[in-house]
Amino acid sequence: MPDLIDLRSDTVTRPTDAMRAAMVAAEVGDDVYGEDPTVRALEERVAGLFGHEAALFTPTGSLANVLAVGLLVAPGQEVLCESAAHIARAELGAHGAVSGVTMRTWTDPRGQVDLAAIEAMFAPDMGPFFVPTATVSVENTHNFAGGAVLPYADLVALRSWADSKPVRIHLDGARLWNAHVATGVPLADYGAVADVLAVCLSKGLGAPVGSLVVGPADLMAQARVRRKRLGGGMRQAGILAAAGLHALDHHLDRLADDHAHARLLAEACGVDPATVDTNIVVIPHDDAPRFVAAARDEGVLVSAVGPRTVRLVTHLDVPRAAAERAAKVLAALR
Ligand SMILES: *Cc1c(COP(=O)(O)O)cnc(C)c1O
């Protein structure tokens, strides 16, 4: 049987030989002492890309989000987000369990910003009556909405609404790189609409480990303390940061290939191309687990994210030829 083609997630990539070489060559020091030059270089570079003062390297995107939301929302306050947001569904309740934050949600099948719903939900601090709204969190691209892009104009409108209220904005940008490549909106423009962002290096960019929180220097100093408290202080982490720097140099522009491969797979599977903004394809199917098993028998790994929903994710380790072969296999199973 030929090699498996793994379309379950863009987290399954393995570091390339060139990335491994960059990791081997990294200059390192103890980052808890602030002495790892490679981590510092990565933090400065990513902060600069988004036009913010500072950034903080974290082992995971979930920790980046916990730190980010925790900076903006005090215990007993709330964050508003879309009901399928990663922070609401896939972080195992960390924002409540660890940070004492509550959530209320609006629902949009494409994960979009619903400013009318947000305005209607917003609760000012009125003393001992209602949970005050501190932050609105948005996710771009939206994972469970199939990699959907949030139109930049909607983010700008949300920003100007938040500026009229005591409300701040968290952007879960685990796949913001994909949104940037798909739309051409500069990273700094995305940075400008958020008070604090979280971005991942271990999704489409193909690094083995790592995310960053990005924002004002005073908040990042607080996040540094909180990261250590939660067990996320790392020592010679420059080995990992080097992978991130390499990914930014070599793997950002090529996300366009992943997007093209996703469109190719969508077409083969009869999926409406209007639902494929980036590198994720959602296929409705009567029996998703059976489809997944049949695809596996043909050497293609995909996920059932619901009883009637199959998900494919394209990435660095799925070159054109593999995407074409997978498209043939999946088309025959439809
Ligand atoms: C993957 C992901 C994260 C972070 O996940 P980790 O597995 O903790 O790195 C955060 N937000 C979104 C939207 C994601 O897809």
The ligand as a MOL file (V3000), in Angstrom:
LIG
                    3D

  0  0  0     0  0            999 V3000
M  V30 BEGIN CTAB
M  V30 COUNTS 15 15 0 0 0
M  V30 BEGIN ATOM
M  V30 1 C -5.6120 24.3360 17.2110 0
M  V30 2 C -6.3170 25.5290 17.6700 0
M  V30 3 C -5.9600 26.1620 18.8710 0
M  V30 4 C -4.8580 25.6710 19.7850 0
M  V30 5 O -4.7600 24.3320 19.9650 0
M  V30 6 P -3.5660 23.5740 20.6890 0
M  V30 7 O -3.8150 22.1790 20.2660 0
M  V30 8 O -3.7190 23.7990 22.1390 0
M  V30 9 O -2.2610 24.1280 20.1800 0
M  V30 10 C -6.6320 27.3130 19.2080 0
M  V30 11 N -7.5880 27.8180 18.4250 0
M  V30 12 C -7.9490 27.2450 17.2820 0
M  V30 13 C -8.9850 27.8950 16.4350 0
M  V30 14 C -7.3300 26.0840 16.8440 0
M  V30 15 O -7.6960 25.5110 15.7030 0
M  V30 END ATOM
M  V30 BEGIN BOND
M  V30 1 1 1 2
M  V30 2 1 2 3
M  V30 3 2 2 14
M  V30 4 1 3 4
M  V30 5 2 3 10
M  V30 6 1 4 5
M  V30 7 1 5 6
M  V30 8 2 6 7
M  V30 9 1 6 8
M  V30 10 1 6 9
M  V30 11 1 10 11
M  V30 12 2 11 12
M  V30 13 1 12 13
M  V30 14 1 12 14
M  V30 15 1 14 15
M  V30 END BOND
M  V30 END CTAB
M  END
